[in-house]
């Protein structure tokens, strides 16, 4: 009876190492790419009923707001930018000071990087006038070319929070009795797509945000 040929040990070892290497490379690559969030991917309580089933092509809509310098800013201001958005108000004594400190820390991390920006929307835009925002920005050292604090039409701001950034769970129409309060930071890419959500009161989660911005930059 002819002797069976043995599969060379070196070949078998090499094959196993190669397969393991492919798997490791795959998972590293997968980890280094952030998810793209559409309404269908998000907790329904955060999404307006009219768009809960949308599973592709969600992007932040056009807008027109006023920053702490009194300048009009639009979606074009963030063209070709990675940016972080949140919602706050200047008289908040609870979560907003923590959020503003963390936003300032993240902005400082990317102060020399022109492709990364930050925007904080006032949820009490009537009382948060341009002078009030300017004083608040000075208090937290917000560079207006890097971190914009904005006011404007309340319905527009609340519509952005609920229908585009998915930052809050409450329902409302943005009228005089409506009010939102959220700790969420939202990461937006250069195509105006949502790439991450973070607790803006948590230094640990903002550390993750900073890391994720760097991961996102590698895509470009």
N, C-alpha and C positions, 0 to 999 in steps of 0.2 A: 504493500500500500504506500503510495507516494506520501511524503511528509508534507503536512500543511504549511504554507508559507505564513510566517508571523509578520504582522503589521509592525514596521519599525517603530520602536519606542520613541525615537526622536521626532518622527513625523507626527505621531499621536500627540506628543507633548506640545509640539509647535501648533497643531490644529486647535488644541484646547486653549492655549494661550491666545491664539488669534481670535477665537470666538469670544473669549472673555473680554479681550481688548475692544472688539466691535461693540459689545453690549455697554461697556464702560463709556466709550466715546459717544454712543447714542444717548445715554442718560445724562452725561455732562452737557451735551448739546441741548437736550430737551430742557434741562434745568436753567441753562443760560438763555432761554427765550421766554419772555413773559407771555401770559395768555392775553387774548384780545376778548374783551367783554362786550357782549350784546345783551339786549334786554332779556332774552330767553335764558341767559346764563345766570341771572341775578335773582336774589330773593324777591318774589313777586310783590311783597309788601313795600319794596323800594321803587317799584316801577308802575307808571301810569297804566291803567287798564287797557288803554287804546293801543299800546305797543308791547305788551307783555310777551307776545308770541314772535316778535321780530328776532330772528336768529342770525342776521348778517348785516353788514354795512352800517352799523350804528356809528354816528359821528356827532360831535358837538356842533350845534347849529350856529348860525350867524347871530351876532349880538352887537349892541352899541351901548357902552357904559362910560362913566367918567372916573378918572383916577385921582389920586391925592394931589396931583398938580393942576387939576382942572382940565386935563386933556381928554379928548374923546378917544377911547380905545375900542377896537372891534376885533373880530376873529382874525383879521389880517395882521394885527399886532403880534399874533402868535404863529404866523405863517412860518413853517420850517423850524418850529421850536418844540422841544419837549417841555411840558409845564405841569405844575401841580396847582390844583384848585381847592379852595375851601370856602366855608360860609361862616361868618362871625358877626359880632356887633361891638362897637367900641365901649359901651357901658356894661357889657357882660363881665361879671366878677367871678364866674364859676369856671367853665372850661376854656373860655376864649383866651385869657392870659397864658395858659399853658400851651394852647395851640399856637399862639403868636410867637412864643419863645421857641417852639419847635420849628415853626416855619422859618423864623429868622436863622436858626441853626442850619437848616437845610439850605437856605439861600446863601448863607456864608460859605458853605461847603463848595458851592458852584459859582462863587462870585466872579471868577475869572473866565467862566465858560458862557459864551454868548448864546449858545443854543439851548440853555436851560433857564426857564423863567417860573415865576410864582404869581398867583393871583388870589386875593381874598375878597369875596363878595360880601358887602354889608347886607344883613337881613332886616335892618332897620334904616333903609336908605333915606327916609325923610329927615330923621335926626342926625344921621351920619353924613353931614354935608362935606364939601371939599375941605374947608378949614379944619373940621373935626377929624377927618381922615388924615390930613397932613400932620396934625399934632400927634395922632396915634402912631403914624408912620415914624415920626421923629423919636417917639418914646421907645420904639422897638428897633430903631436903626434901619428901617426899610429903605433900601436904595430903589428909587422909583424906576430905574432902568432894569432892575432885576425882580423886584417884588412890588406888584401893584395892588393897592387897596382901592376897591371900586364901589361906587354908588350909582344910582340910576332908577329906572322905573321898577317898582316893587314887583309887579306882575311878571316882568321879564326876568328878574333875578330869581324869583320863586319858580318860574317855569323852567329855567336852566337847572336849578337844583333838583327838581322832581322828574323832569322828562328827559334830561340829557346827561347830567352827572350822577343821577341816582344816589344822592347824598343823604336823603332823609326818608323816613317811613311815613310821615304824616301826610294827610290829604288836605287840599285847600285850593283856593282860587287866587291867592295873592292879593286879597282885598285888605281893607283896613283892620279886620279882626283876625287875619291870618298871621301865623308866626311859626317859624322853623328854627330849630336849634340842633346842631349836629357837630360831632367831633371828627367827622370823616375828612381825610385828605384823599384826593382823587388824582391819579397819575394819567396824563394824556400824552399820546405820542405825536409825531409830526404830521400824521394823517388825521389828527383830531379824534382818535379812537381811545377808549378807556383801556388802560393796561394794569391798573391796580388800585386797591382801596386800603387805607391805613388809618389807625386811630391816632389822630393828631395830638392827643394828650400823652401818648406813650413814647418815651425816648427810644425804647426797644423797637417799636414799629416804625418810627421815623428813621432809625438806623437801617431798617430793612428797605424803607423807601429810598434812602440814599444809595444803597447797594443796587436796588432795582433800576434806578435812573442810569447807573453806570452799565448795567446789563443791557438796558434799552438802547443806550448810545452805541453799543457794539453792532446793533442791527443796521446802523447807518454808516 
